[in-house]
Amino acid sequence: MKIDKKNNCCKNGGLDRFRLAASFLVIAIHTSPLTTISTDADFFLTRILARVAVPFFFMVTGQFILSDIFKKGKIKYSRVFYFLKKTCFVYGFCILLYLPIGIYAGYYENITIYEVIKLLIFDGTFYHLWYFPACIMGILLIIMLRRFISPAAVMAVCFLLYAIGLMGDSYYGLTSNIPAINKIYMEAFTIFSYTRNGLFFSPVFLILGTWSGYTRNCFERKNAFGGLILSFSAMTAEGFFLHINDLQRHDSMYIMLIPVMVFLYQLLLKWDISENRFARRFSAQIYIIHPAMIVLVRMLGRLSGLTDFITDNSIIHYLAVVLLSVLTAFISALLSDFFRSKEKPDPKGRAWIEISKTALEQNVRFLTSNLPGTCSLMPAVKANAYGHGAVIISKELNHLGIKNFCVACLNEGIQLRKNQIKGDILILGYTDPKQFDLLRRYNLTQAVLDSTYAHQLRQYGKPLKVHLAIDTGMHRLGTAAQNIDSLCDIMQIKNLKIQGIFTHLCASDGIDKKSRDFTRMQLHIFDHMISVLRSKGYDIPKTHVLASYGILNYPHLAEDYARAGIALYGVLSTYEDNKHYYEVLSPVLSLKARIASVRNLDKGEYAGYGLDFKSTEKMHIAILSIGYADGLPRNLSNMKGYVLINGRRAPIIGRICMDMTLVDISNIPDVCSGDIAVIIGHSGQDYISAAEVAAASGTISNEILSRLGERLERILV
């Protein structure tokens, strides 16, 4: 038996198609379509062939919900509990749906609280609803066992439970002849009606589904087909033997059902056909609705006087139930699709950014503690909060008590106001004089960029809140600190409400002597300017000089505000800088994308645009749903950059495309379409930082983060 964990084709279209067949087999179980032709034929159809249906449903659930059981590392409990929550909701809905029918049929006459609990946990409140509590119980049992024992041991326990259930099901005729064992089973049947439940039946098929998905190529196609034929023939013989000898209490569990399901499932996994999500929902709806259609068909037979034709004719009865179930499920699926179309797409459906509230709070706490108590943070949320999402970040900062912000332009300030961001918002860059009215309308504060700009603000005539920018040596914006006369003129402009004076330190990121000397010089010039203005009788408003690097390297020189930028997001500009502060700064952003496709690349084949990449050996590649239009640097192409998949590094191959990126996953097992690739962030024990991406791209973290595209959903986690 060969096990191939690389899983070079993760298509599950065969499973999707068989779901429909399984749902029709379940209807057959509950309608006995061949009774009027031959009781033996009906027994074969409903008590042998159709018995593959429900185990198949359990196996599909096991493959996709418990896929981490056989893998190293932690189980993704979030996925498991999300499924359980969803299943509980569906089960609750079905209970309410079938409650009137159950009352009409007399199922709940003289029922006790104990019997209600028994129905809810084991038997289901209507005869087909046992599947839902069985699925929930089976999953909980497996994950509980996995916390304490190995996957092989979990599987062994599941087989043992199945064997116990088997003796209370198809083989009960044997065990009932042993008084001591029979007594145990009779006591058990007061708790549950059948051993076909979540304790004895579902766990083995859930774990087999998980194992089958993990080792999907453990049998060759011909071997799996041959195994299915032989095992199903044996199960048929087993079923008729038990039936003829009247050994069955119930007929859900057979010894040979186990190998039948293993071989059948392996064949379905090898069915190379595209996935069909509609078939998944459609089959589930058929399963849920068909008992109601059975009641409806029988009611129509009585009302129309056609009972002999519609109900008593087993084939017609079956076909009528199938037809009505399909029609009802189809209408339901269409309505579901209609309402789904009104919903927003899944934010994690393609590529997205996750924003950590915890990391942001930690960074705020650290930066604040690094400053004097008289200094408040004025976060820089320009450039969409350095790619993190200005609105999301600002709202969280508001919740943390921060009420001062700075942005680069008018539009950024308006966006914050339209999203109810509270506090002062300072625009550090240029605003067209034609738009000065908008500064007042949205209660924004404008930086006075130089003397000429001050004159334009004076001409506007209406009151405006401003901060006075001072040039202390950067020579970018601001009135020269040495030009005291110009500064005095600006201070006297009546319509300007000067609420702050600030400068930019251009070398505060350096710790070498030249950078430190220049920074001290800038601070000296700024302090001297403030002293001169104060000596001339001007009231000095709030002042601010430090940005991210200034907070880290010169915290003792802080003024009234500190404009925390890149450091607020747990990142610094360069890879070397990040190494010095990785213990105190927590990266806020993670960039992730779905794997769109997984495929093989033969030796000598090209991949991507321009024939830039040619494989030197047989490879396994994945196509990520992210590209340079999302902000991924194109110069990471051709093995210059990496992503993380399942905790391991996958090099980028070929040219990064506008919307897609190719990576080599030859050394990473178990990669499937829909899996997550991490471009920036943690996966397993490995981590790729924005600074690492920047270093590989020949730039700084600030650029990498701020260029992340708008079509990337920002999700707060």
ZAGUFI-181463 format. One line per field, with one value per residue (C-alpha): z, y, x. Coordinates in steps of 0.1 Angstrom, whole numbers, always signed. Last residue first. Example, Ala and Ser with C-alpha at 12.3 -4.5 7.8 and 13.67 -1.06 7.14 Angstrom:
zz <- (+71 / +78)
yy <- (-11 / -45)
xx <- (+137 / +123)
END
This chain:
zz <- (+150 / +130 / +93 / +65 / +31 / +4 / -25 / -12 / -20 / +2 / -8 / +27 / +40 / +16 / +15 / +53 / +56 / +36 / +1 / -18 / -24 / -4 / +24 / +23 / +25 / +55 / +71 / +65 / +86 / +76 / +105 / +111 / +139 / +124 / +101 / +113 / +94 / +60 / +29 / +46 / +23 / +33 / +19 / -5 / -31 / -13 / +2 / +21 / +19 / +15 / -2 / -38 / -28 / -53 / -55 / -83 / -77 / -89 / -94 / -114 / -119 / -99 / -124 / -122 / -89 / -54 / -28 / -4 / +33 / +58 / +85 / +66 / +38 / +43 / +15 / +0 / -21 / -44 / -61 / -94 / -85 / -54 / -77 / -83 / -48 / -36 / -34 / -42 / -79 / -76 / -70 / -48 / -53 / -48 / -74 / -60 / -75 / -73 / -92 / -115 / -122 / -137 / -140 / -163 / -150 / -170 / -199 / -202 / -180 / -155 / -155 / -181 / -184 / -186 / -158 / -153 / -133 / -112 / -99 / -70 / -76 / -60 / -27 / -5 / +5 / +38 / +50 / +87 / +104 / +140 / +144 / +182 / +194 / +227 / +219 / +182 / +190 / +180 / +152 / +137 / +132 / +113 / +89 / +82 / +86 / +119 / +127 / +156 / +140 / +163 / +153 / +117 / +129 / +164 / +162 / +198 / +214 / +242 / +238 / +239 / +245 / +271 / +245 / +222 / +205 / +206 / +205 / +180 / +158 / +157 / +154 / +178 / +174 / +189 / +205 / +221 / +221 / +229 / +238 / +222 / +243 / +224 / +249 / +241 / +204 / +212 / +235 / +209 / +182 / +206 / +213 / +176 / +168 / +197 / +186 / +151 / +164 / +187 / +156 / +136 / +163 / +168 / +130 / +127 / +159 / +148 / +163 / +132 / +130 / +144 / +112 / +96 / +127 / +116 / +133 / +152 / +166 / +178 / +184 / +162 / +157 / +124 / +116 / +133 / +116 / +144 / +148 / +111 / +112 / +142 / +123 / +93 / +117 / +134 / +102 / +119 / +124 / +86 / +78 / +72 / +46 / +31 / +42 / +68 / +88 / +114 / +92 / +114 / +107 / +125 / +135 / +124 / +134 / +109 / +114 / +81 / +62 / +33 / +25 / +58 / +48 / +15 / +33 / +56 / +25 / +13 / +47 / +49 / +54 / +79 / +90 / +88 / +116 / +106 / +119 / +89 / +76 / +87 / +68 / +39 / +35 / +29 / -3 / -29 / -9 / -20 / +11 / +14 / +39 / +77 / +81 / +118 / +132 / +167 / +184 / +175 / +145 / +134 / +100 / +80 / +102 / +94 / +56 / +58 / +73 / +47 / +19 / +33 / +31 / +51 / +83 / +120 / +150 / +185 / +207 / +220 / +247 / +238 / +221 / +200 / +190 / +179 / +158 / +144 / +133 / +116 / +99 / +87 / +74 / +80 / +49 / +67 / +85 / +52 / +39 / +69 / +103 / +122 / +159 / +181 / +214 / +245 / +263 / +299 / +314 / +298 / +270 / +269 / +287 / +259 / +233 / +252 / +259 / +223 / +210 / +233 / +223 / +186 / +192 / +210 / +183 / +157 / +121 / +96 / +59 / +31 / -1 / -17 / +3 / +36 / +35 / +25 / -1 / +11 / +12 / -13 / -36 / -6 / -5 / -41 / -37 / -7 / -27 / -55 / -31 / -15 / -49 / -58 / -24 / -29 / -65 / -55 / -25 / -46 / -73 / -49 / -29 / -61 / -74 / -41 / -40 / -77 / -69 / -38 / -53 / -21 / -19 / -52 / -71 / -43 / -24 / -53 / -36 / -41 / -5 / +7 / -19 / -13 / +23 / +16 / -8 / +18 / +46 / +24 / +14 / +50 / +54 / +23 / +36 / +55 / +32 / +1 / +16 / +23 / -13 / -27 / -5 / -16 / -52 / -54 / -42 / -72 / -74 / -107 / -118 / -114 / -96 / -76 / -43 / -53 / -57 / -23 / -7 / -22 / -11 / +25 / +26 / +15 / +39 / +69 / +57 / +57 / +94 / +90 / +108 / +99 / +100 / +132 / +156 / +130 / +137 / +117 / +101 / +66 / +75 / +90 / +60 / +36 / +50 / +52 / +16 / +5 / +26 / +10 / -25 / -13 / -1 / -34 / -57 / -36 / -33 / -71 / -76 / -50 / -66 / -101 / -89 / -70 / -33 / -7 / -28 / -5 / +26 / +46 / +30 / +37 / +73 / +80 / +63 / +83 / +115 / +108 / +98 / +130 / +152 / +136 / +147 / +184 / +203 / +179 / +171 / +154 / +187 / +186 / +210 / +234 / +272 / +278 / +250 / +272 / +299 / +273 / +260 / +294 / +300 / +267 / +276 / +309 / +293 / +262 / +236 / +230 / +217 / +187 / +175 / +182 / +152 / +130 / +158 / +194 / +185 / +158 / +184 / +204 / +172 / +163 / +197 / +192 / +158 / +172 / +200 / +174 / +154 / +184 / +192 / +157 / +160 / +193 / +227 / +252 / +233 / +204 / +226 / +232 / +195 / +186 / +211 / +202 / +165 / +172 / +195 / +170 / +141 / +161 / +173 / +136 / +121 / +145 / +125 / +102 / +126 / +140 / +174 / +170 / +186 / +207 / +223 / +216 / +216 / +249 / +264 / +254 / +267 / +301 / +301 / +296 / +264 / +269 / +231 / +213 / +182 / +175 / +138 / +140 / +169 / +148 / +118 / +139 / +154 / +121 / +113 / +149 / +153 / +118 / +128 / +160 / +141 / +116 / +145 / +162 / +129 / +125 / +161 / +155 / +123 / +140 / +168 / +144 / +124 / +156 / +170 / +144 / +159 / +170 / +154 / +133 / +111 / +116 / +134 / +114 / +88 / +114 / +96 / +60 / +60 / +89 / +74 / +42 / +61 / +80 / +48 / +34 / +65 / +59 / +23 / +23 / +39 / +7 / -9 / +21 / +39 / +13 / -20 / -10 / +12 / -16 / -40 / -13 / -8 / -45 / -68 / -44 / -19 / -44 / -33 / +4 / +13 / +42 / +30 / -6 / +5 / +21 / -13 / -30 / -6 / -13 / -50 / -45 / -22 / -48 / -71 / -44 / -34 / -70 / -73 / -45 / -64 / -43 / -70 / -62 / -26 / -14 / +13 / -11 / +8 / -11 / +0)
yy <- (+397 / +427 / +420 / +443 / +431 / +434 / +453 / +485 / +474 / +471 / +500 / +514 / +481 / +475 / +512 / +515 / +482 / +496 / +490 / +465 / +440 / +412 / +437 / +448 / +413 / +407 / +440 / +430 / +400 / +363 / +340 / +303 / +280 / +271 / +300 / +335 / +368 / +384 / +364 / +336 / +310 / +295 / +263 / +266 / +243 / +217 / +213 / +181 / +179 / +208 / +200 / +204 / +235 / +259 / +292 / +310 / +343 / +357 / +389 / +412 / +385 / +378 / +365 / +329 / +312 / +324 / +301 / +281 / +282 / +259 / +264 / +248 / +273 / +303 / +326 / +334 / +360 / +363 / +329 / +343 / +372 / +393 / +422 / +424 / +437 / +424 / +455 / +439 / +447 / +430 / +396 / +375 / +344 / +320 / +293 / +262 / +242 / +205 / +200 / +175 / +187 / +216 / +237 / +267 / +302 / +334 / +321 / +355 / +350 / +321 / +285 / +267 / +230 / +213 / +187 / +183 / +208 / +193 / +213 / +230 / +258 / +289 / +288 / +314 / +345 / +360 / +393 / +396 / +431 / +442 / +433 / +433 / +456 / +449 / +417 / +425 / +458 / +452 / +427 / +452 / +478 / +453 / +444 / +480 / +504 / +493 / +473 / +468 / +489 / +518 / +517 / +527 / +560 / +574 / +612 / +621 / +650 / +675 / +674 / +644 / +648 / +619 / +595 / +600 / +567 / +548 / +578 / +596 / +565 / +566 / +603 / +630 / +668 / +679 / +712 / +722 / +760 / +787 / +820 / +848 / +875 / +881 / +860 / +831 / +833 / +834 / +804 / +784 / +792 / +781 / +748 / +741 / +749 / +728 / +699 / +701 / +702 / +672 / +653 / +663 / +651 / +619 / +611 / +619 / +599 / +567 / +559 / +566 / +566 / +602 / +615 / +636 / +650 / +667 / +699 / +710 / +739 / +733 / +749 / +780 / +793 / +811 / +838 / +865 / +861 / +873 / +840 / +839 / +873 / +862 / +832 / +854 / +876 / +847 / +833 / +811 / +783 / +782 / +779 / +743 / +717 / +696 / +713 / +687 / +712 / +728 / +736 / +745 / +735 / +756 / +736 / +750 / +754 / +776 / +808 / +823 / +848 / +826 / +853 / +845 / +808 / +818 / +840 / +811 / +790 / +815 / +815 / +777 / +745 / +757 / +723 / +721 / +709 / +693 / +700 / +683 / +714 / +737 / +718 / +714 / +751 / +752 / +732 / +759 / +766 / +731 / +711 / +702 / +678 / +672 / +672 / +671 / +653 / +662 / +638 / +614 / +591 / +589 / +570 / +602 / +619 / +594 / +596 / +634 / +633 / +609 / +630 / +662 / +648 / +632 / +622 / +630 / +618 / +629 / +614 / +582 / +565 / +529 / +527 / +557 / +537 / +508 / +532 / +547 / +513 / +502 / +535 / +539 / +503 / +486 / +498 / +523 / +536 / +540 / +561 / +583 / +569 / +587 / +583 / +614 / +598 / +620 / +635 / +648 / +613 / +611 / +586 / +550 / +539 / +553 / +535 / +502 / +505 / +516 / +487 / +462 / +476 / +472 / +436 / +427 / +442 / +421 / +432 / +404 / +414 / +396 / +375 / +354 / +342 / +355 / +385 / +360 / +379 / +403 / +390 / +397 / +369 / +346 / +355 / +344 / +314 / +303 / +309 / +288 / +261 / +260 / +258 / +229 / +212 / +214 / +201 / +173 / +163 / +164 / +142 / +118 / +114 / +107 / +83 / +63 / +61 / +52 / +23 / +12 / +11 / +13 / +51 / +67 / +41 / +24 / +57 / +75 / +88 / +123 / +133 / +100 / +100 / +136 / +129 / +99 / +122 / +149 / +126 / +113 / +148 / +158 / +128 / +141 / +176 / +172 / +147 / +166 / +198 / +182 / +169 / +203 / +221 / +198 / +196 / +234 / +233 / +213 / +205 / +196 / +161 / +136 / +107 / +95 / +107 / +88 / +56 / +60 / +65 / +33 / +13 / +26 / +24 / -12 / -21 / -9 / -22 / -57 / -61 / -48 / -21 / -5 / -36 / -34 / -62 / -86 / -123 / -135 / -164 / -153 / -117 / -124 / -145 / -120 / -92 / -112 / -123 / -87 / -76 / -102 / -90 / -54 / -64 / -81 / -54 / -26 / -42 / -46 / -10 / +1 / -21 / -7 / +29 / +23 / +25 / +48 / +78 / +97 / +91 / +122 / +123 / +86 / +90 / +118 / +99 / +68 / +89 / +101 / +66 / +51 / +78 / +77 / +43 / +35 / +67 / +90 / +66 / +33 / +14 / +18 / +30 / +49 / +51 / +22 / +4 / +4 / -16 / -42 / -43 / -50 / -77 / -93 / -95 / -114 / -136 / -147 / -156 / -119 / -117 / -139 / -124 / -89 / -94 / -68 / -42 / -47 / -67 / -42 / -14 / -31 / -36 / +0 / +11 / -11 / +4 / +40 / +30 / +17 / +49 / +70 / +48 / +53 / +91 / +91 / +95 / +122 / +152 / +129 / +113 / +145 / +154 / +120 / +121 / +157 / +147 / +116 / +134 / +162 / +138 / +115 / +145 / +155 / +120 / +112 / +136 / +109 / +94 / +127 / +140 / +124 / +91 / +99 / +133 / +151 / +119 / +107 / +141 / +141 / +106 / +117 / +147 / +123 / +118 / +110 / +114 / +127 / +106 / +109 / +115 / +150 / +158 / +146 / +166 / +197 / +192 / +185 / +221 / +230 / +200 / +207 / +243 / +230 / +205 / +232 / +255 / +226 / +218 / +254 / +255 / +221 / +234 / +265 / +243 / +222 / +252 / +270 / +237 / +238 / +208 / +216 / +202 / +170 / +159 / +128 / +147 / +179 / +169 / +167 / +189 / +182 / +144 / +136 / +154 / +135 / +103 / +109 / +115 / +83 / +64 / +77 / +65 / +31 / +14 / +19 / -12 / -35 / -28 / -7 / -22 / -58 / -58 / -44 / -71 / -97 / -83 / -85 / -63 / -46 / -40 / -25 / +12 / +7 / +43 / +52 / +33 / +45 / +81 / +75 / +60 / +92 / +113 / +90 / +95 / +132 / +131 / +110 / +140 / +161 / +133 / +128 / +166 / +165 / +178 / +179 / +167 / +162 / +150 / +153 / +127 / +97 / +64 / +33 / +0)
xx <- (-90 / -100 / -103 / -90 / -102 / -76 / -93 / -77 / -42 / -11 / +11 / +14 / +28 / +56 / +66 / +68 / +87 / +116 / +130 / +152 / +125 / +141 / +147 / +111 / +98 / +120 / +108 / +72 / +80 / +79 / +75 / +81 / +69 / +36 / +25 / +31 / +29 / +34 / +28 / +9 / -7 / -41 / -56 / -85 / -69 / -49 / -14 / -9 / +29 / +54 / +86 / +74 / +54 / +70 / +51 / +31 / +15 / -18 / -37 / -14 / +12 / +43 / +68 / +81 / +86 / +80 / +97 / +75 / +86 / +70 / +44 / +15 / +22 / +45 / +55 / +89 / +106 / +136 / +129 / +118 / +96 / +100 / +106 / +69 / +62 / +28 / +6 / -27 / -23 / +11 / -6 / -28 / -49 / -20 / -12 / +5 / +33 / +45 / +77 / +94 / +129 / +148 / +116 / +118 / +110 / +112 / +92 / +77 / +47 / +43 / +56 / +77 / +81 / +115 / +108 / +71 / +50 / +22 / -8 / -25 / -50 / -65 / -45 / -61 / -42 / -28 / -12 / -8 / -7 / -3 / +34 / +42 / +69 / +88 / +107 / +111 / +129 / +165 / +158 / +133 / +160 / +181 / +152 / +145 / +116 / +102 / +72 / +48 / +20 / +26 / +63 / +54 / +38 / +38 / +35 / +45 / +26 / +34 / +72 / +94 / +131 / +133 / +120 / +150 / +157 / +124 / +100 / +123 / +122 / +84 / +79 / +91 / +89 / +56 / +45 / +12 / +6 / +31 / +15 / +35 / +51 / +83 / +103 / +79 / +87 / +124 / +122 / +102 / +128 / +156 / +138 / +134 / +171 / +183 / +161 / +175 / +210 / +204 / +191 / +222 / +246 / +227 / +228 / +265 / +273 / +256 / +222 / +201 / +163 / +163 / +178 / +151 / +135 / +103 / +90 / +60 / +39 / +4 / -30 / -27 / -62 / -57 / -82 / -62 / -29 / -5 / +14 / +21 / +37 / +58 / +70 / +80 / +100 / +116 / +131 / +157 / +131 / +126 / +89 / +78 / +81 / +110 / +142 / +150 / +170 / +148 / +119 / +89 / +52 / +26 / -5 / -38 / -75 / -92 / -113 / -126 / -105 / -95 / -69 / -51 / -48 / -33 / -8 / +1 / +7 / +33 / +50 / +54 / +34 / +8 / -6 / -44 / -67 / -100 / -135 / -153 / -170 / -142 / -115 / -140 / -142 / -104 / -110 / -103 / -71 / -58 / -47 / -11 / +3 / +3 / -34 / -41 / -72 / -84 / -107 / -134 / -136 / -172 / -166 / -174 / -148 / -121 / -128 / -127 / -92 / -79 / -94 / -77 / -42 / -13 / -30 / -24 / -45 / -53 / -80 / -65 / -86 / -81 / -115 / -105 / -74 / -96 / -117 / -85 / -71 / -103 / -108 / -72 / -68 / -35 / -18 / +4 / -27 / -45 / -16 / -19 / -29 / -1 / -9 / -7 / +4 / +3 / +33 / +30 / +36 / +70 / +73 / +84 / +52 / +31 / +51 / +47 / +10 / +2 / +22 / +4 / -30 / -21 / -9 / -41 / -63 / -45 / -54 / -58 / -53 / -70 / -67 / -94 / -124 / -113 / -137 / -165 / -185 / -212 / -247 / -274 / -262 / -266 / -303 / -307 / -285 / -307 / -338 / -324 / -314 / -348 / -365 / -342 / -348 / -385 / -383 / -358 / -379 / -411 / -396 / -379 / -411 / -431 / -405 / -405 / -443 / -444 / -420 / -438 / -473 / -493 / -487 / -494 / -515 / -535 / -537 / -553 / -584 / -571 / -571 / -557 / -529 / -521 / -517 / -494 / -473 / -471 / -460 / -432 / -424 / -419 / -395 / -376 / -368 / -335 / -319 / -329 / -316 / -282 / -281 / -288 / -262 / -234 / -246 / -245 / -209 / -198 / -161 / -144 / -139 / -110 / -127 / -98 / -114 / -145 / -125 / -109 / -143 / -156 / -126 / -128 / -166 / -167 / -138 / -159 / -193 / -178 / -185 / -220 / -239 / -272 / -295 / -314 / -321 / -306 / -301 / -331 / -312 / -323 / -315 / -280 / -270 / -286 / -265 / -232 / -236 / -242 / -213 / -190 / -201 / -194 / -159 / -150 / -164 / -149 / -115 / -114 / -123 / -96 / -70 / -78 / -76 / -43 / -47 / -31 / -36 / -60 / -39 / -49 / -84 / -89 / -77 / -102 / -130 / -120 / -121 / -156 / -167 / -154 / -169 / -204 / -216 / -209 / -212 / -230 / -257 / -266 / -264 / -302 / -330 / -307 / -307 / -332 / -314 / -282 / -300 / -310 / -275 / -260 / -287 / -279 / -242 / -250 / -277 / -257 / -283 / -289 / -253 / -260 / -293 / -278 / -255 / -270 / -273 / -262 / -232 / -223 / -224 / -197 / -176 / -182 / -169 / -138 / -132 / -134 / -110 / -85 / -88 / -81 / -51 / -37 / -42 / -23 / -38 / -47 / -60 / -70 / -96 / -114 / -112 / -127 / -155 / -165 / -167 / -188 / -212 / -218 / -223 / -246 / -265 / -271 / -277 / -305 / -326 / -338 / -365 / -377 / -366 / -332 / -323 / -292 / -289 / -323 / -344 / -329 / -334 / -370 / -374 / -361 / -385 / -414 / -435 / -472 / -478 / -446 / -446 / -483 / -480 / -495 / -472 / -442 / -454 / -457 / -422 / -406 / -395 / -388 / -364 / -350 / -341 / -324 / -304 / -293 / -282 / -264 / -246 / -235 / -221 / -204 / -189 / -175 / -163 / -142 / -128 / -118 / -103 / -75 / -57 / -22 / +10 / +16 / -11 / -33 / -61 / -57 / -83 / -111 / -136 / -129 / -122 / -145 / -175 / -170 / -167 / -199 / -218 / -204 / -214 / -250 / -252 / -233 / -263 / -282 / -267 / -274 / -307 / -325 / -315 / -308 / -338 / -359 / -347 / -355 / -390 / -396 / -417 / -442 / -414 / -390 / -393 / -388 / -398 / -374 / -343 / -350 / -350 / -315 / -304 / -316 / -294 / -264 / -267 / -267 / -237 / -220 / -216 / -200 / -176 / -165 / -159 / -134 / -103 / -72 / -49 / -12 / -20 / +16 / +8 / +11 / +7 / +15 / +0)
END
